[in-house]
Amino acid sequence: MRNAIFTVIFICLVGAGFYMGLSSVASMPDVHISHSTGECVKVINYDERFDYTCESLPEKYNHIWVK
């Protein structure tokens, strides 16, 4: 019985960690960077709480090369 409780708690903790990680990655903005100039072209925000622009980039973002 005791092992079953520990197993359920462990599975719940792993599931919660996986959900938090996936949620964090899914809400990161996409930053389009020009391949030729290396400058920011456009920022696509997926979380309404934030309004990132090329002038104010977040610490973490999905880097996408564009022409």
N, C-alpha and C positions, 0 to 999 in steps of 0.2 A: 504493500500500500504506500509506504513511504517513497519508494523508488518511482512509483507512478506519479505521485505529486511533484517530485523534483523534475521528472520528465516533462510534465505538463507546463510547469513554470518555465523551464528552459526553452521549450518550444514557443511559448508565448513571448518571452524576451527576444528570442531570435526573430520571430515574426514582426514584433514591434520595431526592432532595429532595421529590418529589411524595409518595412513600410516607410519609416522616417527617411532612410537613405534614398529610396525611390522617389518619395515626395520632394525631397530637396533637389534632386537632379532634374526632375520634371519641371520645376518652377524656375530654373536658371534661364536667364535671357540668352538669346542668340545674338552674337555680334558678328556682323558681316564685315570682313576686312578685305580691302582691295589687294589682289595678288601682286599687281604691278607697283603700287605706291606704298603698300603696307599700312595705309591709313584706314580708320573706321569709316564705313560707308553708311551703315544702318544698324539700329538696335531693335530687336523684336522682344518686347516684354510679355511674359506669360502670366505674371502675377500682377493683379490690378493695384496692389499696395505700393508698387515701385514704378517709377517712371525714369528709367535709365536712358541716357542719350550718349552720343559719341563723346561729348564733353565730360560726362560723369559716368564712367564705366564702373560696374560692380567689381568686387574682388574676384569672384568666380563667374565664368560665363562659358557658353559653348562657342568656340572659335570656328567660324565658317569662312573659308576663302572664296572670294568672288572675283569676277573679271573687272 
